[in-house]
């Protein structure tokens, strides 16, 4: 059976997973409500976080499909996948057109010599502008240095959620047959198996099983691999080789893993039995075989500290609370999260480096749900010296907003050292492109929602390291800090809510040094949220009016990482997310 290997790439929310689910549905590979986004967080957020494999059969051909994340913070998932496939389906929203992550994934694909098939999706949107989208896609290909063959791409038009596609705009849409036929026509078949050839298979993804341990997802480029076979593991640039035995060998059918006795060149397999396997490693059965070129991913841009929780409420809500347990969990995460780096050299505190706030927030949310309790510091960008010049990561930001908000957004980002590079006006909508330091974006996304009243779309991509942009003043609010431990009372909160925005409601347990809100004037204020009403036998006019409290701002992991100050920690437990000062006592903070 011939094999085709493709990846589906796009910006977040352009319809990759929906289209993949529809392809599985049409070819009988999908069972009921089974979806590629199977992780609980993926279902809640409606985004893909982890790259996943599936396979379908169409006209006697096996098509291996890798669904990839669309959010820039999970770009490392995309980078390693592209090395394992032979072509990509580039999905572009017919209304939004190419977005920052579209540029990122396309650039990586073109650099590897892949020829994309462009799928203009969501053509049924009322505001869809297909000619404009096609023009923007071609411009993007040319801008990214695509060669003549790559620029001569084929376009398919689709409505992913209905499972329909067509090659020409005048054609009738019935199902996804036009897209599937295009894949068979244009994607080159995987290199066929040659008898007697040495095995070479490269690991591009990792998984974990409680019984089998670490699992390696690999593309077989040459030869074949058998269950119970003794294999050699090599890595480009390393002299040491490792040996092991294939304990279990699986291929993919739909999203299900199917145990097999042997797999051949061209296929994608999952191999168990190698605990020290890593991304980019080459499996072989020959001492003489050369390892395949290593897979490289872009380096992290932000860093923050993970540490055991030290608040007065420590140990109340978590199951895993010690530094040893946190360390073991981070080591396990490193086995599958290739975009993450961790420094374990600082004792009970661990420096975690990631690709962005969401990248780290997803890890923290997963740990919280598993029963972990910990504290984390404010995210800081990674500063390094390049050729003697102090440098920091820069990002390109694309903003789609109603034109009435453009002044506020440009002004706000301008104060954060961002410079506008382009502006496109389309009816009453405007697209603004800006470049600036990653530092300027930290803590901005929540403010962006406020500035655009929820009607704006903001997306970004990392441009790389550039000279340091100087000081940026961002924080315009101060912290409202509890001076006591106890239960917050409505009477006290009523008196505080005029001073700023509260993070807690009546009945919330607080402790000394806990941040219970912010102050609009930008100065820190120590308050007593547990203060009750003075008892008296005298009744004054208006004193017994009903207390009406404004709904507090709920602190989530992501909002906490955005709004916290550099002298604050985010306390994360399975039940609560709290903001607190690093030094809980006011006297200690003043002396510092």
LUMKE-861339 format. One record per residue (C-alpha): residue in three letters; y, z, x negated. Coordinates in steps of 0.02 Angstrom, whole numbers, plus 50000, padded with zeros to 5 digits. Last residue first. Layout:
<rs>
alaYZX;...
</rs>
This chain:
<rs>
unk522705255649309;unk523535272549335;unk524105267149508;unk522355261149555;unk521545277349497;unk522785287549600;unk522435277149755;unk520575280649746;unk519355266349780;unk519525256749617;unk518765239549647;unk519705239249813;unk518685235049966;unk518285220550084;unk516795222750198;unk515385211250255;unk514155220050370;unk512355221050432;unk511285213650293;unk512545220150164;unk513965212150066;unk515415221949991;unk516755209849932;unk517675217349785;unk519525218849754;unk520695219149603;unk520815200049595;unk521325199049778;unk520165193949920;unk520685180550045;unk519515166050002;unk517945175349951;unk518125185950110;unk518325170450218;unk516705163450148;unk515705179550160;unk516335182950335;unk517765194750379;unk518185194350564;unk520065194150596;unk520405207750723;unk520685204450909;unk522405211350956;unk522325229051025;unk523075234251192;unk523355252951214;unk523635258051396;unk525245267351429;unk525125286151408;unk526755288651313;unk527795278351434;unk528815292951499;unk528385308951406;unk527125322051459;unk527175339351378;unk525595349351356;unk525345341451187;unk523915333851086;unk524395322150943;unk523545305150957;unk522215301450828;unk522315295850648;unk520735286850592;unk521605271050527;unk522575281150397;unk523585269150291;unk523925264050110;unk525045248750099;unk525025234449976;unk526535223149982;unk526525205150042;unk527705207150189;unk526355201850314;unk525205216150269;unk523335213350270;unk521905222450353;unk520605236350337;unk520355235550148;unk519195249950102;unk519875261649968;unk519415277550061;unk518065273950189;unk517945265550358;unk516755265950507;unk517295253950644;unk517565262350814;unk519155252750854;unk519195235550771;unk519265229950590;unk520065215850488;unk521835219150551;unk523285206950527;unk525025212950479;unk526225227450507;unk526225225750697;unk524355229450700;unk524595246450618;unk525205256950765;unk523865250250880;unk522585253250743;unk522985271850744;unk522805273750934;unk521225262850936;unk520345274550817;unk519445269950655;unk517945281150615;unk517945291250455;unk518405290650272;unk520215291850219;unk521615282350129;unk521195265350208;unk522015250450125;unk523125237050203;unk523155223250074;unk524625211850035;unk525035194450097;unk525775179350010;unk524405176649883;unk524585159649805;unk525705159949652;unk525025147449526;unk525305149549339;unk525055134749223;unk524135118249253;unk522835120049113;unk522405103149034;unk521035093449125;unk519185096649162;unk518255085549284;unk518725076249442;unk517845087949563;unk517805081749743;unk518745087549897;unk518755086850086;unk519995093050215;unk519955088150399;unk521395093550511;unk521515098050695;unk521175116750677;unk522975121750707;unk523475111350555;unk524315125550458;unk523055138550520;unk521535127950472;unk522355124550303;unk522605143250275;unk520725145850288;unk520455131650164;unk521725138450040;unk520855153449960;unk520335144149805;unk521115126749818;unk522485129749690;unk521225136349564;unk520285119749576;unk521795112049490;unk522705097249569;unk522565079849639;unk523155073949809;unk522645061049938;unk523485061150109;unk522765052450263;unk523955051850411;unk523595050850597;unk524845045650733;unk524485026950711;unk523675025150541;unk524735031250396;unk523995030750221;unk524685042050085;unk524255041649900;unk524355051649739;unk525125068049800;unk525235081349665;unk524425098449683;unk525115113349585;unk524775126549721;unk526605126049779;unk526335107549812;unk524795111549916;unk525855121450039;unk527275108750041;unk526085094050068;unk525175103450208;unk526765109050298;unk527565091750289;unk525985082650347;unk525775093150505;unk526635081550628;unk525675066550559;unk524035072750634;unk522875076650489;unk521595068850371;unk521685077150200;unk520835070750043;unk520855082349893;unk520455076749716;unk519945091349607;unk520365098049435;unk519315109749327;unk520215119449188;unk520755116049010;unk521565125148863;unk521765111748729;unk520955113348556;unk519855098148581;unk519235105548747;unk519485124348770;unk518755132248925;unk519305140049089;unk518015142449227;unk518875145349393;unk518855162949461;unk517935169449614;unk518465187249664;unk517125200049626;unk515465202949713;unk514625218449784;unk512805220349833;unk511535223249972;unk510015212249989;unk508955211850147;unk508375193550150;unk509805189150265;unk511045195450136;unk510205185349999;unk510325169350102;unk512165172850141;unk512535176149957;unk511715159749903;unk512655150150039;unk514295158349984;unk514015153049803;unk513895134449844;unk515245136549976;unk516475143449849;unk516185129249726;unk515005121749597;unk514275138249539;unk514325151249399;unk513585168649424;unk514065182449301;unk512855196849322;unk513335215349314;unk512005228549282;unk511935224749095;unk513155210949044;unk511935198748961;unk511195191449122;unk512345176149128;unk511875165249277;unk512055146349302;unk511885136849466;unk511875117949496;unk509985117149470;unk509555128849614;unk507635129249619;unk507085140349474;unk508825147749457;unk508595156049627;unk507065165749564;unk508085172449418;unk509455177349541;unk508185186949648;unk507465196049496;unk509225201049441;unk509685207649614;unk508085218049618;unk508425225049444;unk510245228849489;unk509625239649633;unk510005237549819;unk508575228149902;unk508265234950079;unk510105235750127;unk510985245050267;unk511395262650207;unk511125260050020;unk512975260349976;unk514125266850113;unk515235276649992;unk515445260149896;unk514495256249735;unk513545240449787;unk512535233349643;unk513395219249548;unk513705200449559;unk515215194249460;unk516095177649493;unk516225160449414;unk516925143649467;unk516785125549405;unk514935123249368;unk514315108749258;unk513865091549320;unk512005087649321;unk510925079549186;unk509165072949210;unk508245070449044;unk507645053048995;unk505745051049022;unk504595059248894;unk503695047548772;unk501805046248789;unk500795049048628;unk500005065548680;unk499395057248840;unk499075064849011;unk500915065649059;unk502115075949164;unk503955074149115;unk505215088149138;unk506905083449214;unk507045098649328;unk505985112849261;unk504145118349251;unk503755135849185;unk502545140949323;unk501495124949320;unk500045125349445;unk500715116149596;unk501195097649604;unk502165089149743;unk502105070249743;unk503245054949760;unk502365038249745;unk502745023149636;unk501295025149516;unk499755032849596;unk499205048949681;unk497465056749675;unk496435069849769;unk497695072249910;unk498425086850008;unk499695081350138;unk501405089550142;unk502275087250310;unk504045080350321;unk503385063550377;unk501865061050270;unk502215067550095;unk501005068649948;unk500165084449887;unk499205089749731;unk498585107549705;unk498045117449552;unk498555103749429;unk498125111649261;unk499275116549120;unk499975111948952;unk501675114048872;unk502485103648735;unk503765109448608;unk504815096648515;unk506245096048641;unk507515081948652;unk506755074348809;unk505585086548895;unk503685086448889;unk502305093749001;unk500485089548962;unk499205088749102;unk497425094649137;unk496845087049303;unk496255098549445;unk497005086249574;unk497325069149500;unk498875060249434;unk499055041449412;unk499825029249289;unk501685025749277;unk503265030949369;unk502595045349474;unk504125053649553;unk504015072549550;unk504205087649664;unk503665102849562;unk503085118749649;unk503335136249578;unk502145149649639;unk500545144549731;unk500385159649846;unk502205164149883;unk502685145749874;unk504235139449785;unk505085122549775;unk505795111649640;unk506575094349636;unk506745079949512;unk505155081849408;unk504685065949314;unk502985057449312;unk502215047849166;unk500335045249169;unk499535034049037;unk498985016649095;unk497115013549113;unk497295004249277;unk499064998349314;unk499865006149468;unk501294996449546;unk503124998649503;unk504025003449664;unk504464988949776;unk506274982949764;unk507384987849910;unk508144972149988;unk506924964950114;unk505904980450157;unk507514990650176;unk508334976950280;unk506814976450395;unk506994995250422;unk508844993350463;unk508554979050585;unk507094988750666;unk508195003850703;unk508185001550893;unk508874990351030;unk510614984850980;unk511094967051033;unk511864956250897;unk513704951350895;unk514144964250761;unk512824957350645;unk511414966750557;unk511054978750700;unk510594997150722;unk510015009650853;unk509265027150847;unk510445034250978;unk511075048050861;unk511185035650719;unk512295022750802;unk512185009050672;unk512944993950587;unk512054986850434;unk513004980050285;unk512244970750137;unk513034972549966;unk513774958649858;unk514794971449764;unk513204977649678;unk512774960049618;unk514534956849554;unk514604973249457;unk515314989349529;unk516774996549432;unk517185011449541;unk518775003249606;unk517814987549656;unk516534997549756;unk517925008049835;unk518894992449886;unk517304985649968;unk517095002050065;unk518925002050119;unk518774984050185;unk517194988450281;unk518045003850357;unk519574993550408;unk518474980250490;unk517464993850582;unk518895004050656;unk518045017650760;unk519305027550864;unk518235027851023;unk516675031550920;unk515265019350959;unk515195012950779;unk514495029850727;unk513775022950565;unk514265009050446;unk512685007950341;unk512945000750167;unk511384995850068;unk511665001549889;unk511194992249730;unk510675005049598;unk511215002649417;unk511205021349376;unk513115021149359;unk513215012949532;unk512255027249612;unk513305040849528;unk514915032249582;unk514245030249760;unk513835048849771;unk515565054349712;unk516565041349811;unk515675045649973;unk515965064049928;unk517835060849930;unk517845051150096;unk517495032950138;unk517925028150318;unk518395041450446;unk518115031050603;unk516615020350559;unk515795034950467;unk514985028550306;unk513145030050261;unk512625023250091;unk510765019350100;unk510155020549922;unk508985010949807;unk507575013349683;unk507305032149689;unk506955046649570;unk508555046749467;unk509615047749624;unk508805064349671;unk509485073649519;unk511295069449556;unk511175072649743;unk510615090849732;unk511915093749596;unk513235088149721;unk512945103649827;unk514745109849819;unk515335092149863;unk514585093050037;unk513515078150090;unk511795085250053;unk510355072950021;unk508935066050127;unk507595058450016;unk506565044550097;unk504875038050039;unk504465021750128;unk502605017350136;unk502324999150180;unk501034992450304;unk502364986050424;unk503265002950424;unk502585019550363;unk503735034550346;unk504005047450211;unk505005063450197;unk505825072750057;unk507205085650059;unk508845088849967;unk509525106150010;unk511165110550095;unk511245098150240;unk512575102450368;unk512575107750551;unk513145125350507;unk511845134950608;unk510425122450579;unk510765121350393;unk510855140350381;unk509145142150464;unk508345129050347;unk507465114750436;unk508795101250421;unk507545086850409;unk507155089350592;unk505605093050696;unk506005092850881;unk504395084350932;unk503375078550781;unk504265065150681;unk503275052350583;unk502995040550729;unk503965026050652;unk505395026950778;unk505575045850769;unk505545046250579;unk506945033350573;unk507915043650703;unk507715059650600;unk508375050350448;unk509865043950548;unk510275061450611;unk510095068150434;unk511305055750358;unk512595055750499;unk514345055750421;unk514445074650434;unk514665077950246;unk515005062350143;unk513555050550117;unk511875047550035;unk510155042750102;unk508915040649960;unk507625026949944;unk505885024249871;unk504865009349933;unk502965009249913;unk501714995249935;unk500005000050000;
</rs>
